[in-house]
């Protein structure tokens, strides 16, 4: 990202008749937080702004504390030909699902992201791979716009930062990240309550599924690789949604014998959603990209059309 990209994006937002915001399918904390953060800033400035994400239009329960969820538009109500559209934390057009046609029809498409694997599909690409989160890039855009923060925006951007730094424990956590966190928490961000709902609070049914997933986990010692899978059968037996198991990989990656951690989640259509994490010695983004996905050097993912054993075998071969 250059300052020219940032300046150009800010000017397009200022001049837009309407600003349309979208993040990727099955949004995580950074995607929702960064999108909602800018949404609240623009709304407070009386900008005509709409925000949404692709079907299935369902927010995971642990993001319920983010203000503004009730103000999001359903995908079918999203502008079909936006004047200016911004995407958040979204590395490729296909990750926009049923909002992809709107993106390709937009007069100007601004891509806000921090994934090194981003396809740069916008007319303006504001991408900072060194950034801790897309929320960080949004804050730079807000400052360039010269607009003030408000409490709702600060809560959302704090959630974006804290989710993508793993509560300030990843290598992307720099002094500047702590400076931004300090700035955001000046707006009375409910830090303790957010931490509880985002990371620690789960239904008992999820804990029972977690026990089964951990009991089934496999450690490949010679490759320092640990993995487990969550099947549709497991989800149905425990009455748990696939979004509820998002944090399972953070439990599994605690295995001291493992350098690379993998969680495979079976979708209703039989495809397998793969999440990969590395402690720093392996570039898992290369593995994800080789299978049509992407992400970061130490946190990446992809969707596999193959079954779980075959997908695991291919990951092991790549390792």
N, C-alpha and C positions, 0 to 999 in steps of 0.2 A: 504494500500500500504506500502511495505517495501522498504528500499534502495536497497535491493537485486533485487526486481522486476524492479526497475528503471534502475539499472545497467545492468541487463540482457536484458531489452528492448533496451537500448542504444547499447549494443554489437551486438545484432541481426541486428539493423539498420546499424551499421558500416560494418558488414560482408555481407550484402545482395547484390545480383547481381542487383536486382531491388526492390524498395520499393513502395508498392501500398497503397494508403490512401482512406478511405471511411467513410462517416458519414451517419446518419440515414435518412430515407425517410422524405420528406417535411422538410428539414433542417432549423433550426432557427439560430440566430446569433452566439450562442456558437458553434454549430456543424460546421457551415461554417467557422467561424473565427478560431477555433482551428485547423481544417484540413488545411485550407489555410496557417495558420501561419507556421506550420511545413513544408508544401509544399515549401514555399518560402525559408525557411532556408536550406532545403536539396538541392533545385535547385541551390541556390547560391553557395553551396559547391560542385557542379558538380555531385551530386548523381542522378542516373537514377530513377526518381520518377514520378508516375502518381497519379491522384486524381479524385474522382467521388462521386456521390451519386445516390440512386436508382430512377427509374422511379416513377412518372413523372419527367423528367429531366428539371425542371423549377425552377428558383430562384425568390423568392418574390421580387417585385420591390424595397422595402426599403433596400435591401442588395446590391444595385447596386454599391455602393462606395467601396466595398471590392475589392482590387486589386487581379487579378488572376482568376476571374470567367471565362474569355475567354480561359484560359489554361486548364480548367477541361475537362476530357475525358467523352464521353457519356458512359452510362452503358454497351452498347453492345461492346464498344472498350476496356473495362476494362480487365485486364489479367484474364483468366479463372482459372489458377493455380498459384497464386502469390508466389514468393519466400518468401517474408516477407510482411504481410499485417497488417495495423493498422486501427482500427476503432475508431471513435471519438464521444463522447456524446451519445453512442448507448447502451442502457441497455440490449438488447437481440438480438439474431440472426435474428428473424423475422422482426425486424425494419430495416434490410438491404435490404428488398425487393428482387429485382432481382439480387442483388449483394451477396446474402446469399450463393449461390453455390461457388462463388470465395472464400468466407471466410472459408467455410468448406473444401475447397481443398488446402488452403494455407499451405505451409510447416511450417510456424510459423505465429500465429495470435496474435497480441498485442492489447489488449483492453485498450483504454485511456478514462477514464470517471470519473465522480464525483457523479453519482447517487447511493444512498444507496441500491436501488432495483436491481442493475446490476446483471445479471445472471452468471457473471464470466465465459464466454464461450470461452475465449482465452487460448492459450498455456502459455501466460504471461498476467497477469491482473494488469494493473497500474491504480488502482482505489482509489481515495481519497475522501470519502464522505464529509469530512469537507471543501474541496476546494470550492471556490466561483464559479468556472467554470471549464469546461474541458480545457479551454485556460490556466488556471493556471497550470494544470498538464502538458500541452504541454511545457510551459516555463521551468518547472523543467526538462523535458526530454531534451530540447535544451541545458540547462546548463550542464547536465550530459554528453551530447555528446561533449561539449566543442566547439560548433559552435557559430559563432556570429549572432546576429540579423541583419536584414536589415530593411529598412523603410517599405517595403510591408508587411513583417512579423509582424512588430510592429503595423501597422494599423489593420491587421486582428485579432491579439491577443487582442488589445485594444477593438475592437468591441465585441469579445467573452466575455471579462470581464464586459464591461459596460452593455451588454444585460442581462447576467445572474445575475447581482447584481441589476438590475432595476435602472441603473444609480447611483450606490453606495448607495442604500437605504435599502437593505435587511440585515438581521442579519449576513449574510456571509461576509459582508464588514468589514474586519479587517484592522489594521494598515499595515499588510503585503500586502493587496490588494492595498492600496494607494501607497505603495512603488513600487509595480509592475507598477501601472498606471503612476507614475512619470518616471520610467525607460523607459516605452514604449513611452511616449509623448516626450521624448528627441529626438525621431526620426521624429519630425515635423509631428506628427499625426494631421489631420485636425479635431480637437475636435468639433468645432462648426458645421461644415458641416455634420460630422458623426451623431451628436446628432439630427440634423434637419431631415436627411433622414431616420435614424433608428427609430425615435420615434414620430416625429411631422408632417411630410409631408405626406398628403393623398390626393387622388383625391376627388373632390367635391362629386362624386357619392358615395364614401365610407362614407362621412359625412351624406349623406341622409339615407344610410342603417343604420348607427350608430344611427341616430335619431329614426328609426323604432324599432331597437333592444332595445334601452333604454325605448322607450314607452311601449314595450311589457314585460319589465323586471318584475319579481315578487319577492317581499320581504316576506319571511316567518319569521315574527318577533320572534316567540317563539323559533325558532332554529337559529336565527341570520344568516340566509341563504338567499342569493340573487342569482337569476339566470336569464338567458335569452337564447334564441335559435336563430340561424341563419339558415334558411331553404334554400333549393335549389331554391324555388320560390322567396325568397327575393334576393338571389344572381343574379338570372336571370333578375328580374325586374329592379334592380339597375345597372346591368352589372358590377358586382364586383366579383373578384375571391375569393376563400376561403382563400388563403394565405394573402390577404389584410386585413382580419379581425382578424389577429393574436393578435393585440394589444387591441382588444375590452375589454378583461378581465381586463386590467389595468385601464380602465375607470370605469367599473362596480364596481371594488373592492374599489372604493372611498366612497361607501355608508357607513356612519358611524354606521348604525344600524347592519351591517353585519360582522360576523367573517369569514364566508366561502363564497366564490364567485365561481360561475360555469357558464361557457359558453359552450353551446352545438352547434356543427356545423354539419349540415347534408351533407354527401358526396353524389356524384352522384349515387353511388350504393345503397343508402338508409341507410348505416351505419351511426352512429353518433360519431363524434370525441368530446370527453369530456375533458375540461380543468378545473382544480380545483386549487383554491388558498386559503390559510389560513393566518390569521394575527398572528398566533402563538399559539392559544389555541387548535387547532384541527390538528391531524396528517392525512392530506388528502392522503398521500401516502398509508396508510392502506386501504382506500376506493378504490383507484386506483388498488392496487394489488389484492384486492378481486374480481375485475372485469377484471383481465388479463392485467392490465397496470402497471404503476410504476412511479418513479420520485423521488422527494424530500419530506421531511416531510411537507413542507408548499407550495409546488408547484408540482402538479402531474397531470396525465391524463390517459385516457384509451379510447378504441374504443368499442362502444356498438352495438350489433346487434338488439337491441330493439328500439322501437320508442321513441320520445322525452319524452312524458308524463310518460311512464313506466320507462325509465332511470332515470328521475328526482325522481320518487317515490322510486326507489331503493337507490338513493343517500340519500334521506331524511331518509329512514329507517336505513341506515348505520350511519347517523349523530345521 
